[in-house]
Amino acid sequence: KDQVVQEYEFRKGSPFRKDHEERWREVDRQIKIKPPEVKNQSGNVDEEWHNAVELGLNSAALEVMTADIMRIAFPNHRKWFDPHSSGNQEDQKERDGKLRAFMSQQHIDFGFQARFKLSVKEALSHGSFVATVDGQQLTQVERGGKLFSVTAPVWKPISMWNAYPDPCPEVMATNLFYDGSMVFERWMKLDHLKRIPGLNLKGVEDKDHSIGGVNFKGVHLLIWKGPITIERSRGHQVVPNVDVWVANQEKVLKAVPNDWPFPNIIFGGYERQDVRDPYYTSPIHKNVPWHKIATRSANKFLDSIDLKTEPPVNYNENSPAFAGKEPDMSPGAKNAVANLADVAVMDVGSPEAAFSGLQYSTEQAQMGINIDNTRAGVSSSTEQTAFEVQKKDSRAEVRTVDFLTELETHGLRPFLY
């Protein structure tokens, strides 16, 4: 228990983890199209007139890039996997066909492609993705209303916010199967835990927890998967592949060897830039600064339009025409004044400058993620031949194809095994 808790705290406080969480937080905000807080000159949140909108460039990029990956990984014109069964060569083709039909049906029944799609989005949003392959039972209905159950290994995507990979630089995550340890953080109700066989729940209670600022009453779980060291008086013993569950950082619910000869963990990502850093990055991460600049330019552009169409006005407070009241600024208003100098429209900035900044930063942001209006499904403003559009899409998908190779090598292939 102590080893799992200490390792969890160490990985959670790692400088690499803190750095990536800061990026994830900003990317999540941009993808959710959550407007930034606008503050006035005193530093307080301005709720008066400043515009606060968030551009959806990275949100659209996530949608388009995910669609590209899913289309290439699971094409309609060919099979995406070919199983092979051992046996006599005479009926080899028939047996392989039956096996593939059986596996394909399991993938459909348990929503494999939809689960895999969530991991693709996770990799693009947070750079890394992690999933476990667990046995799951599903109740189905036959003709006539008869119920029956089927069981299959399923792809279970897990958020990187709740996963802590092995920080050892020697664990490079380049093998077919992940050879490091992984700590997962989960929250479950005690009633839900009681449905899971093999757990020692004596003395375990639901407690109050805070999950991202949201209160939750339940059990905080730390799940360790991978090799672990058992301290003994005659020397330490390393157990290569175990599952350890710890509840509320207090009690071990189970500690058992894995049923498989390799960990049921699938871990990978878009691009790893430092061997010392166990986490990956993605083009969306690198596009965050341009997205912020474009968003800021858009808000400044809207602000300048507001100022231009409804400019602030100076007026003589000693003028009898405005005694006890301000000038009427509504369209078509007529203010009777004795002297035109009593009212003066203030000179404000021009929207053109902000628009130029918005246009340039948007173009740079789109270049960073290779997503333009055409790839996003919007008709091009200029006439282009089908060949030119196809050529442009092919160039834009180069990085996508490279990432797909990573997904196939460290995602789909180990899952099929």
ChimeraX attribute file (.defattr): number of C-alpha atoms within 10 A of each C-alpha:
attribute: neighborCount
match mode: 1-to-1
recipient: residues
	/A:1	17
	/A:2	12
	/A:3	12
	/A:4	19
	/A:5	17
	/A:6	12
	/A:7	17
	/A:8	23
	/A:9	11
	/A:10	14
	/A:11	18
	/A:12	18
	/A:13	11
	/A:14	12
	/A:15	12
	/A:16	15
	/A:17	19
	/A:18	13
	/A:19	10
	/A:20	18
	/A:21	16
	/A:22	10
	/A:23	18
	/A:24	19
	/A:25	12
	/A:26	14
	/A:27	23
	/A:28	15
	/A:29	14
	/A:30	23
	/A:31	20
	/A:32	13
	/A:33	16
	/A:34	14
	/A:35	14
	/A:36	15
	/A:37	12
	/A:38	18
	/A:39	12
	/A:40	11
	/A:41	7
	/A:42	7
	/A:43	8
	/A:44	10
	/A:45	12
	/A:46	15
	/A:47	12
	/A:48	8
	/A:49	10
	/A:50	17
	/A:51	21
	/A:52	19
	/A:53	17
	/A:54	21
	/A:55	20
	/A:56	16
	/A:57	24
	/A:58	26
	/A:59	18
	/A:60	17
	/A:61	22
	/A:62	22
	/A:63	14
	/A:64	17
	/A:65	23
	/A:66	19
	/A:67	15
	/A:68	15
	/A:69	19
	/A:70	16
	/A:71	11
	/A:72	13
	/A:73	18
	/A:74	13
	/A:75	11
	/A:76	9
	/A:77	6
	/A:78	7
	/A:79	10
	/A:80	11
	/A:81	13
	/A:82	10
	/A:83	14
	/A:84	13
	/A:85	14
	/A:86	8
	/A:87	9
	/A:88	8
	/A:89	9
	/A:90	8
	/A:91	9
	/A:92	13
	/A:93	12
	/A:94	12
	/A:95	18
	/A:96	16
	/A:97	15
	/A:98	13
	/A:99	16
	/A:100	18
	/A:101	13
	/A:102	11
	/A:103	16
	/A:104	13
	/A:105	12
	/A:106	17
	/A:107	18
	/A:108	11
	/A:109	14
	/A:110	19
	/A:111	13
	/A:112	16
	/A:113	15
	/A:114	14
	/A:115	17
	/A:116	19
	/A:117	16
	/A:118	18
	/A:119	28
	/A:120	28
	/A:121	18
	/A:122	20
	/A:123	28
	/A:124	26
	/A:125	25
	/A:126	27
	/A:127	25
	/A:128	24
	/A:129	27
	/A:130	25
	/A:131	24
	/A:132	18
	/A:133	18
	/A:134	13
	/A:135	11
	/A:136	13
	/A:137	13
	/A:138	11
	/A:139	9
	/A:140	12
	/A:141	10
	/A:142	8
	/A:143	6
	/A:144	6
	/A:145	8
	/A:146	8
	/A:147	10
	/A:148	10
	/A:149	9
	/A:150	12
	/A:151	13
	/A:152	16
	/A:153	17
	/A:154	20
	/A:155	27
	/A:156	19
	/A:157	19
	/A:158	19
	/A:159	17
	/A:160	23
	/A:161	15
	/A:162	14
	/A:163	21
	/A:164	23
	/A:165	20
	/A:166	22
	/A:167	22
	/A:168	13
	/A:169	12
	/A:170	12
	/A:171	17
	/A:172	18
	/A:173	19
	/A:174	13
	/A:175	11
	/A:176	14
	/A:177	20
	/A:178	22
	/A:179	20
	/A:180	22
	/A:181	21
	/A:182	22
	/A:183	23
	/A:184	20
	/A:185	18
	/A:186	15
	/A:187	19
	/A:188	15
	/A:189	15
	/A:190	17
	/A:191	12
	/A:192	10
	/A:193	15
	/A:194	12
	/A:195	9
	/A:196	8
	/A:197	7
	/A:198	11
	/A:199	14
	/A:200	14
	/A:201	15
	/A:202	8
	/A:203	6
	/A:204	16
	/A:205	15
	/A:206	17
	/A:207	13
	/A:208	12
	/A:209	16
	/A:210	9
	/A:211	10
	/A:212	6
	/A:213	7
	/A:214	7
	/A:215	10
	/A:216	16
	/A:217	15
	/A:218	20
	/A:219	24
	/A:220	22
	/A:221	20
	/A:222	24
	/A:223	23
	/A:224	26
	/A:225	24
	/A:226	23
	/A:227	18
	/A:228	19
	/A:229	11
	/A:230	11
	/A:231	11
	/A:232	8
	/A:233	5
	/A:234	6
	/A:235	8
	/A:236	10
	/A:237	11
	/A:238	11
	/A:239	12
	/A:240	18
	/A:241	22
	/A:242	20
	/A:243	17
	/A:244	20
	/A:245	22
	/A:246	22
	/A:247	22
	/A:248	18
	/A:249	17
	/A:250	13
	/A:251	17
	/A:252	21
	/A:253	18
	/A:254	17
	/A:255	17
	/A:256	11
	/A:257	17
	/A:258	16
	/A:259	11
	/A:260	9
	/A:261	9
	/A:262	14
	/A:263	24
	/A:264	21
	/A:265	23
	/A:266	24
	/A:267	22
	/A:268	25
	/A:269	25
	/A:270	25
	/A:271	17
	/A:272	17
	/A:273	11
	/A:274	10
	/A:275	13
	/A:276	14
	/A:277	17
	/A:278	22
	/A:279	25
	/A:280	20
	/A:281	21
	/A:282	19
	/A:283	19
	/A:284	26
	/A:285	21
	/A:286	15
	/A:287	19
	/A:288	19
	/A:289	13
	/A:290	19
	/A:291	25
	/A:292	19
	/A:293	17
	/A:294	26
	/A:295	24
	/A:296	22
	/A:297	22
	/A:298	25
	/A:299	21
	/A:300	21
	/A:301	23
	/A:302	18
	/A:303	18
	/A:304	23
	/A:305	18
	/A:306	16
	/A:307	18
	/A:308	16
	/A:309	8
	/A:310	13
	/A:311	15
	/A:312	14
	/A:313	13
	/A:314	14
	/A:315	15
	/A:316	15
	/A:317	14
	/A:318	10
	/A:319	15
	/A:320	13
	/A:321	17
	/A:322	18
	/A:323	11
	/A:324	9
	/A:325	9
	/A:326	14
	/A:327	17
	/A:328	11
	/A:329	13
	/A:330	8
	/A:331	7
	/A:332	7
	/A:333	9
	/A:334	10
	/A:335	13
	/A:336	11
	/A:337	14
	/A:338	10
	/A:339	10
	/A:340	9
	/A:341	11
	/A:342	16
	/A:343	17
	/A:344	12
	/A:345	11
	/A:346	12
	/A:347	11
	/A:348	12
	/A:349	14
	/A:350	13
	/A:351	17
	/A:352	12
	/A:353	13
	/A:354	21
	/A:355	19
	/A:356	14
	/A:357	18
	/A:358	21
	/A:359	13
	/A:360	14
	/A:361	22
	/A:362	23
	/A:363	16
	/A:364	17
	/A:365	24
	/A:366	18
	/A:367	13
	/A:368	17
	/A:369	21
	/A:370	22
	/A:371	22
	/A:372	21
	/A:373	12
	/A:374	13
	/A:375	19
	/A:376	13
	/A:377	9
	/A:378	9
	/A:379	10
	/A:380	12
	/A:381	8
	/A:382	6
	/A:383	9
	/A:384	10
	/A:385	9
	/A:386	9
	/A:387	9
	/A:388	11
	/A:389	14
	/A:390	12
	/A:391	12
	/A:392	14
	/A:393	16
	/A:394	13
	/A:395	11
	/A:396	18
	/A:397	17
	/A:398	12
	/A:399	15
	/A:400	19
	/A:401	16
	/A:402	12
	/A:403	20
	/A:404	21
	/A:405	13
	/A:406	17
	/A:407	24
	/A:408	13
	/A:409	17
	/A:410	21
	/A:411	25
	/A:412	19
	/A:413	14
	/A:414	17
	/A:415	20
	/A:416	12
	/A:417	8
